[in-house]
Amino acid sequence: MNLTCYVIDDESDAVALLKGYIGQTPGLELIGSSQNPLVALDELTSKNAPDITFIDVDMRLLSGLDLAEMVNLYTSVVFTTAFPEFALQAFEKDAFDYLLKPINYERFLKCIQKARRKIKKRPGDAGPGRDDFFNVKSEIKGRMVKIRFDDVIYIEGAVNYIQIHTRTEKHMTYLTMKDIWRHLPEYTFARIHRSFIVNIDYVKVTERAQVRLENGKSLIMGDYYKQKFLDFMDARLIKTDRAS
């Protein structure tokens, strides 16, 4: 599920940090940011309001708590602050999460996972998971093939075509990587190269600039996509608390 995000904080460093986290997380799209809550107010109450808005509690022009009251009918609010004593007030304003500064990426990611669960269940929202399959035209004229997301291991670009590698077969279809990417759940699929999209569930080993899949296939990561994918995988790395 793609989630749109907006960041409001009167400190530029805090805005930059969250913009960086959003940029490195698959399935998130930053549609705006502001250090002025009054400027942001118009954007947050429009028909194009973001799914999630990160709001600093303590701002000079307008309190984040007051801003949240004005916008929480349009967007899901996540408060960010260095002051834990604001937590109770934050949840009284219907915030669905509260991030205490300094915000680390692991905590940010947990917030996003919580947001996906909430937004998926919104009344009237078709949600990302209602359909667990998609259809493509096959190489044979007039034939349409149903493919389950769970069956896709990886997708390979081939000039004006893509080849979809599933657990049991391959399908060549007249689509671009951009076409197929728009319809994939980004919390399951990751772009690792201009020519490769992988299903994260089938990634067995990540090593240097390569990804090895459970079917034994090894794929090279492109420079543009490599760090974003590695950060995504590293956020799920179980680490010891023992001193090294």
C-alpha positions as CSV (number, residue, x, y, z in Angstrom):
1,M,0.0,0.0,0.0
2,N,1.3,3.4,-0.9
3,L,0.9,6.0,1.9
4,T,1.3,9.7,1.3
5,C,3.1,11.7,4.0
6,Y,3.5,15.3,5.1
7,V,6.0,16.7,7.7
8,I,5.5,19.8,9.8
9,D,8.2,21.0,12.2
10,D,9.6,24.5,12.7
11,E,13.1,23.0,13.0
12,S,14.7,22.3,9.6
13,D,16.9,19.4,10.9
14,A,13.8,17.6,12.2
15,V,12.1,18.0,8.8
16,A,15.1,16.8,7.0
17,L,15.4,13.6,9.3
18,L,11.8,12.6,8.6
19,K,12.0,13.4,4.9
20,G,15.0,11.1,4.8
21,Y,13.2,8.3,6.6
22,I,10.2,8.6,4.3
23,G,12.4,8.6,1.2
24,Q,14.2,5.3,2.2
25,T,11.0,3.4,3.1
26,P,9.3,1.5,0.3
27,G,5.6,2.4,0.0
28,L,5.9,5.9,1.3
29,E,5.6,9.1,-0.7
30,L,6.4,12.6,0.6
31,I,3.9,15.0,-0.8
32,G,4.9,18.1,1.2
33,S,6.6,19.6,4.2
34,S,6.6,22.9,6.0
35,Q,8.2,24.7,8.9
36,N,5.1,27.0,9.1
37,P,2.0,25.2,10.5
38,L,-0.3,28.0,9.1
39,V,0.9,27.4,5.6
40,A,0.5,23.6,6.0
41,L,-3.1,24.0,7.3
42,D,-4.5,24.7,3.8
43,E,-2.8,21.7,2.3
44,L,-3.9,19.3,5.1
45,T,-7.6,20.2,4.8
46,S,-7.8,19.8,1.0
47,K,-9.2,16.9,-1.0
48,N,-5.6,15.8,-1.6
49,A,-4.7,15.6,2.1
50,P,-2.0,13.1,3.0
51,D,-2.6,9.7,4.6
52,I,-0.1,10.5,7.4
53,T,1.0,13.9,8.8
54,F,3.9,14.1,11.2
55,I,3.4,17.2,13.4
56,D,5.8,18.7,16.0
57,V,3.9,19.4,19.2
58,D,5.9,22.5,20.2
59,M,5.8,25.2,17.5
60,R,5.9,28.9,17.8
61,L,3.2,30.0,15.4
62,L,0.6,27.4,16.2
63,S,0.7,24.5,18.7
64,G,0.8,21.1,17.1
65,L,-2.0,20.0,19.4
66,D,-4.2,22.8,18.1
67,L,-3.3,22.1,14.5
68,A,-4.1,18.4,15.0
69,E,-7.7,19.3,16.1
70,M,-8.1,21.1,12.8
71,V,-6.8,18.4,10.5
72,N,-7.4,15.0,12.1
73,L,-10.6,14.5,10.1
74,Y,-8.6,14.7,6.9
75,T,-5.3,12.9,7.8
76,S,-3.9,10.5,10.4
77,V,-1.7,12.5,12.8
78,V,1.6,11.3,14.3
79,F,3.0,13.7,16.9
80,T,6.8,14.2,17.1
81,T,8.3,15.9,20.1
82,A,11.2,15.9,22.5
83,F,8.9,16.2,25.5
84,P,7.3,13.0,26.8
85,E,4.9,14.9,29.0
86,F,2.8,15.8,26.0
87,A,1.9,12.1,25.3
88,L,-1.5,12.1,27.1
89,Q,-2.6,15.3,25.4
90,A,-1.5,13.9,22.1
91,F,-3.7,10.9,22.3
92,E,-6.6,13.0,23.5
93,K,-6.3,14.8,20.2
94,D,-6.9,11.4,18.4
95,A,-3.3,11.0,17.3
96,F,-2.6,7.4,16.4
97,D,1.1,7.5,17.3
98,Y,3.6,9.6,19.2
99,L,7.3,9.6,18.3
100,L,9.8,10.9,20.9
101,K,12.8,12.8,19.6
102,P,15.5,11.8,18.7
103,I,13.5,9.5,16.4
104,N,15.3,6.4,15.3
105,Y,14.4,4.6,12.1
106,E,13.3,1.4,13.8
107,R,10.7,3.3,15.8
108,F,9.6,5.2,12.7
109,L,9.1,1.9,10.8
110,K,6.9,0.5,13.6
111,C,4.8,3.6,13.3
112,I,4.4,3.1,9.6
113,Q,3.4,-0.5,10.0
114,K,0.8,0.5,12.5
115,A,-0.5,3.2,10.1
116,R,-0.8,0.6,7.3
117,R,-3.0,-1.6,9.5
118,K,-5.2,1.3,10.5
119,I,-5.6,2.8,7.0
120,K,-6.3,-0.7,5.5
121,K,-9.3,-1.0,7.9
122,R,-10.8,2.4,7.2
123,P,-14.5,2.1,6.3
124,G,-15.1,2.4,2.6
125,D,-11.5,1.9,1.8
126,A,-10.9,-0.9,-0.6
127,G,-7.5,-1.3,0.9
128,P,-4.3,-2.8,-0.5
129,G,-5.1,-6.3,0.3
130,R,-8.6,-6.9,-0.9
131,D,-7.3,-8.3,-4.2
132,D,-4.5,-10.8,-3.8
133,F,-4.0,-11.1,-7.6
134,F,-3.6,-9.2,-10.8
135,N,-4.2,-10.0,-14.5
136,V,-1.9,-9.5,-17.5
137,K,-2.2,-10.1,-21.2
138,S,-0.2,-13.1,-22.3
139,E,1.9,-13.5,-25.4
140,I,-1.0,-15.3,-27.0
141,K,-3.5,-12.8,-28.5
142,G,-6.8,-12.7,-26.6
143,R,-5.5,-14.6,-23.5
144,M,-5.4,-13.0,-20.0
145,V,-3.5,-14.6,-17.2
146,K,-4.3,-14.3,-13.5
147,I,-1.2,-14.1,-11.2
148,R,-1.2,-14.1,-7.4
149,F,1.0,-11.6,-5.7
150,D,2.3,-14.3,-3.4
151,D,3.4,-16.5,-6.3
152,V,5.6,-13.8,-7.9
153,I,9.3,-14.3,-7.0
154,Y,10.7,-11.5,-9.1
155,I,10.0,-9.3,-12.2
156,E,12.5,-8.6,-14.9
157,G,12.5,-5.8,-17.4
158,A,13.0,-6.6,-21.1
159,V,13.0,-3.5,-23.2
160,N,9.3,-2.9,-24.0
161,Y,8.2,-6.1,-22.1
162,I,8.5,-7.5,-18.6
163,Q,8.9,-11.1,-17.6
164,I,7.1,-12.2,-14.4
165,H,8.9,-15.1,-12.7
166,T,6.5,-17.1,-10.5
167,R,7.0,-20.2,-8.4
168,T,5.9,-22.4,-11.3
169,E,6.3,-20.5,-14.6
170,K,7.2,-17.3,-16.4
171,H,4.9,-14.8,-18.1
172,M,6.0,-12.3,-20.7
173,T,3.7,-9.3,-21.2
174,Y,3.7,-6.0,-23.0
175,L,4.2,-3.7,-20.0
176,T,7.0,-1.5,-18.6
177,M,8.6,-1.8,-15.2
178,K,6.9,1.5,-14.3
179,D,3.5,0.1,-15.3
180,I,3.7,-3.0,-13.1
181,W,5.3,-1.1,-10.2
182,R,2.3,1.1,-9.8
183,H,0.1,-1.9,-9.1
184,L,2.4,-3.9,-6.7
185,P,2.0,-3.7,-2.9
186,E,5.3,-1.9,-2.0
187,Y,5.4,-3.4,1.5
188,T,5.9,-6.8,-0.2
189,F,7.9,-5.8,-3.4
190,A,11.1,-3.8,-3.7
191,R,12.8,-2.3,-6.7
192,I,16.5,-3.3,-6.5
193,H,17.6,-2.4,-10.1
194,R,16.1,-0.6,-13.1
195,S,15.5,-4.1,-14.5
196,F,14.5,-6.0,-11.3
197,I,11.7,-6.0,-8.8
198,V,11.8,-8.7,-6.1
199,N,9.2,-10.1,-3.7
200,I,10.8,-9.6,-0.3
201,D,9.3,-12.8,0.9
202,Y,11.5,-14.8,-1.5
203,V,14.8,-13.0,-0.6
204,K,17.1,-15.5,1.1
205,V,20.5,-13.7,1.2
206,T,21.5,-10.1,0.8
207,E,25.3,-9.7,0.2
208,R,27.2,-6.7,-1.0
209,A,25.5,-5.8,-4.3
210,Q,23.6,-9.0,-4.8
211,V,20.3,-10.5,-3.7
212,R,19.9,-14.3,-3.8
213,L,16.4,-15.6,-4.0
214,E,14.9,-18.8,-2.6
215,N,14.8,-20.3,-6.2
216,G,18.6,-20.0,-6.3
217,K,18.6,-17.0,-8.7
218,S,21.1,-14.2,-7.9
219,L,20.2,-10.6,-9.0
220,I,22.5,-7.6,-9.0
221,M,21.4,-4.4,-7.2
222,G,21.6,-1.1,-9.1
223,D,23.5,1.8,-7.5
224,Y,20.4,4.0,-7.4
225,Y,18.2,1.4,-5.6
226,K,20.8,-0.4,-3.5
227,Q,21.0,1.8,-0.4
228,K,17.3,2.2,0.0
229,F,16.8,-1.6,-0.2
230,L,19.7,-2.3,2.2
231,D,18.2,0.2,4.7
232,F,14.8,-1.5,4.4
233,M,16.3,-4.9,5.1
234,D,18.6,-3.6,7.9
235,A,15.6,-2.2,9.8
236,R,14.4,-5.8,10.2
237,L,17.8,-7.1,11.4
238,I,17.7,-8.6,14.9
239,K,20.6,-7.1,16.9
240,T,22.1,-8.1,20.2
241,D,22.1,-5.7,23.2
242,R,25.4,-7.2,24.3
243,A,28.5,-5.0,24.2
244,S,30.7,-5.9,21.3
